[in-house]
Amino acid sequence: MSGSIIKSIPSIDLSLFTKGSTKQKEEFYTQLRYAAHEIGFFYLVGHDVSDELCHTLQLSSCKFFALPLALKQKIALDRSPHFRGYTQMGGEYTLGSKDYREEIDLGFEQSALVSDPAFMRLYGPNQWDDSIPELAQLRVVFYEYQRAVNTMGMSLLEGFSHALYGRGGVFTHLFDPLPYQHVKIIHYPGLMKDNAKYCADTQGVGAHKDDGFLTLLLVDDIGGLQVEVRKNEWLDVGRKKGAFIVNIGEFLELATDGYLRATTHRVKSPKLGEDRYSIAMFLGADLNSQVRVIHLPDELKNKARGIECDPSNPLIAHIGWNYLKHRLRSHPDVAQKYYTDVYDASNPANPVKL
């Protein structure tokens, strides 16, 4: 990154790519390269996901999280070998520390497939219970939202293909025939005193990088997201009306040899009396695919920083194993129940026995 002070993340207009002239497309490519290379986070506007749809899903999510714990536990995540379902407060971990949030983990709806190799168990059905009206309502609006945001995300990824390589379809082969997708609907309760700084003991979610290719995040007006724009320099990123927050995932870092960097970020818990809600879609690919470096044009290749070596988070080029690494770290209870054949609790950075 350059030495100038970063005061906010940039805003990118997707419609310049999807509906714009040749000149507007070139403007989009330039802006996208800057935002993704220099910061790794940006606001995305000019998309076709309606405000009404987003608001409806947010409202449905709030109603579900307001239910008694016993009802929410009817779809507890530890019932699912596919890591789908509800996780109560403190039930998920980031690099060994508890995250103070509750959430529902979802994905593409499909039947369970073969269980070997172990990462194939990530494919499977979501958990629902239509006897709970709030959950039945959430189910309907979620699938509509999922379709709309997935379409937006794939369009943006195609924009990256053009911006980086000058042609479309560069990443398509990684998604066929069966893309994997991960969605989190999240509630962060208020825990912090006014003006308190981020604290790992009360973290909403600890510092981490996202798996997948892109993360497409919908947030409310309660802040908390912090992005590490430089070493130990954290930028608060709040809501921008009508925008999604987008960040680069590990697989784009791998594919571009570090020209794009999966940026570390975290969530500070809200202050007492406030609640934060967010919905994160992690754009994934076929679990049997492997991400290899896709060579950039020389003018971009010369700016590639190489893949970051982080002993606490080794990147695995095989998509399925890298996803499973994250899931096993985050949910050791599910790992011990359904993945004893590959789970190595003695290696917290990469608990997958390969």
N, C-alpha and C positions, 0 to 999 in steps of 0.2 A: 504494500500500500504506500501511497505517497505520504509525505510528511505533514501535509496540511491537516488542520483540525476538522474532524468529521462531526458535524452538529446534528445531522439527520440522515436517514436513508433516502435515496432518490426515488422518484415515482416514474414508472414505465407505463405507457399507454399501449395496451395490446392491440387496440383497433388500428393502430398505425401499420401493424403487420397483417391483420386479418382482413382489413377493409381499405387500406391506404394505397396511395400511388407508389410508383417505384421510388421516388424521392423520399416519401414518408417511410417506406420500408427500410431504406438505408439509414434514415435517422433513428429508427427503432433499433436496428442492429448495433449502431454506434452506442446508443444509450444502454442497451442490454449488456454489451461487452464491458463497458465501464462499471456498471453497477455490480455485475456478477464477479468480475475480476478483482475490483478494488475493495469491495465490501462484502459481497456474498449475500446481502439482504436488500430487498427493495419492495416498495409498494407496487401493486399491479392494479391499474384502472383500465377502463375501456373494454371490459369483458362483458359477457352476456348473462352472467349469473344475477338474477334479480334481487334487489334489496328485500322484497317481500318474502322470497323463499328463504333468504338468510335469516331474516327476523323470525319467521315461523319456526325454523329449526332451533334457533336460540331459545325461543319461548318454550318449545316442547322440551328442550333439554333442561331448562330451569324447573319445569314441573316434575320431571322425572327425579332430579336430584333432591327435590323437596320431600320425596316419599320417605316413609320409615325405612330404616336400614334393612329390616327383615324382608320387605318387598323387593328392594333392590338386589338383595343377595339371592333371589330366585334365579338370577342370571349371572351368578358369580363366575368370574373368569377362571377360577381353579377347577371348574367343571369341564373346561374345554381344552383339549390338546392343541387346538388351533389358536390359542391365546385370544379368544373372543369372549366378551362379556364385561361384567361390572367389577371394578376394583375399588375397595373402600379406602378411606384415608390412611396413608402410611403403608399401603399394601404393595407399592411399586418402589423400586430402587434405581438410583442413578449413581453408578460407580460406587456402590456399596452403601450409600446414604439414603434414608427414607425420603420420599417425595410427599409433601403434605397437600394432596389433592385426591379427589375421587374422580372416576372416569369410566366411560364405556369404550371398549375397543371393538372395532368393527372392520369389515372389509367387503370384498365382492362376495355375494351370496353364491355358494356352490356346494356340491356334495363333497364329502371327504374323499380323498384319493388314497393311493398306496402310502404305507407308513415307512417305506424304506426307499431311498435314504431319508434320514430323520427330518430334513428340512421340508419334505413333501407334506408333513403333517400340518404345516402352516396353512395349506389350502383347506377350506372347509366352511361349514355354515356359521352364520352369526347366531347368537342366542337371543331369542325373543320369548315373551310370555304375553299372549294377547288377552289373558284374563286380567291384566293390569292395564286399565284404559290409557294411562299416561304413556305406557310403553308401546301400546298399539298405535297411538297417534304419532309417536316419535318414529316408529318403523316406517310409516307411510311417507312422511316428509323427508326422512333420511335418504331413502332410495332416490327420490327426485333430486335432492341436493347432490348426492353422490354422482349421479349421471352428469349433472350440469358442471360441477367442479372438475370432474375427471376430463370432460371435453375441453374445458378451459386449460387444464394442465397439459394435456397432450398437444394442444395448439401452441402453448408457450414453449414446450420442448421442441416442437418443430421450428419455432422461431430461433431457438438456440442453435439448431442444426444449420440454419441459413447464416446466422450471425457469426458462427465459428468456422464453418466449413464451406460456405458459399453454395450450398445445395441442400435439398430437403432429404428426409428419410434416413439420416445418418444413424439414428438411434433405434429405428423401427425394429430391426432384427432382434433386439434385446427383449422386446415385449411380446413376441410371438412364441408359442401360440396361446399361452395362458398367463397373462400378467397378474401379479400379486399386488394388492393394495392394502394399506393400513390406514385406518381413520381413528382418531381419538376425539371423543366429546368429553370435555374436561371442566370440572368445577374446582376452583381454588378458594378455600375459606379464608376469611380475614384472621390473621394471626399477629401482625406486626403493630407496634406502637407507631404513632406519628413520627415521620422523619427517620425511622430506624433503617439502618443499612441492611443489605442482603446478608443473610446468615445461613450457613449450611444446616444448622440445627432446626431451622424453621423454613427451609427452602420449599417453594412451590414445586420446582424441579431443578435439580442440580445442573451444573455446567456440563454441556455435552454437544456432540454433533449429531445431525440426523442421518439415518440411513436412507436409502432410496435415491432418487434422482433430484426431485424437487419437493419441498414442503409448501403447501398452500394453506395459509392460516387465516381464520376468521376470528376476530377478537371483539370484545365489547369495549366500553369506555373506561373500564378500570385497568390501569397500567400494571406493569410488572415485568414484561419482557425486556431483557437486557442482552445486548449483543457485544461480544468482545471484538471491537474494531481493530484494536492493537493489543499487544500483550498487557494484560491487567488494566486495560482501558475499556470501560463498559459504557455503552450508549443505551439510554432508555428509548424504547420504540413503542409508541402508543398507536391508538386507532386512527386511521384516516378514513373519513366517510366515503363509503362506496368502494373501498379498496381491500384487497387481500394483501397480507404480508407474505412474501415469497422468500425462501432461502435455499441455498444450494445444498444438496445432499452428497453423501460420500461417493456415490457412484459417478457423479459428474466430475468430482475431483479426480477419481481414478481414470476416467475416460480421457480427460484433458491433461493428464500428467501434472496436475496442480495448477494449470492456468486458471481454472475455477477452483475455489477453495471452500470446502464445507466449513462454515464459520461457527465457532463455539458460541453458545448462548445459554441462558438460564432464565428462570422465572422467580422473581421475588414475590413472596406471599403478600396478598393485600393487607391493608391495615385493618385493625379490629373494627367490626361493624360493616365491612364491605365484602362482597363476593365477586370473584372474577370468573367469567365463563369464556371458553374458547373451543374452537373446532379445528383440528389439524388433520389435513389429508397428506399422506406421504406417498408420492407418486412412485410406484414400484414397477417391476418388470418380471419376466418369466423366471421362476426360481431355478430353472436348470441352466440359465444363461451365465456367461462369464464376461466380466467387463475387462476388456483389454484397452490399452492406450490407443486412441484413434488419432493419428498424427495430424496436427494442426498445420495450417500454412505457416511458412517461416516467420512472418512478422508477428504471429501470435506465439508460435512455438518458442521463440527466443525469450518470451516473457513468462513462460511456464516455470513454476517454482519447484516442481517435483512434488511427489506425494508426501505429505507430512508424516513423519515417523513419530507416533505417539505410543509409547509402551503400554499406556493404560487403555488404549483403544486401537489395536492393530486392525488395519483394513484388510479384508479378505476379498479377492477379486471375484470369487464365485458368489453370485447373488443370493442363492438360497442359504449358504452357510453364513454369510455376513448378516443376513436378516436374523437367522436363528441365534447367532451370537448375541445380538441385542435383546431378543426376547428372553433368552435364558438368564442373562444378567439382570434384567428388570424384574423377572418373576421367578425367583428360585423355587417357590412352592409348586408352580406348574412344572418346572424343570424336574423336580424330584419325583413328581407324580407320573409324568408321561414321557420323560426323556432320559431315564436312567442309563440307557444304552450309549448315550453320547455326552452326558452332562458331567463336567469335571469342576466341582465346586472349589477345588484347590487353586484354580486359575481364574481369578475374578475378571481379569482383562479380557480373556477369551475362553469361556468355560466349555467350548465345544471340543470334544476329542476327535480330531480329524485323522 
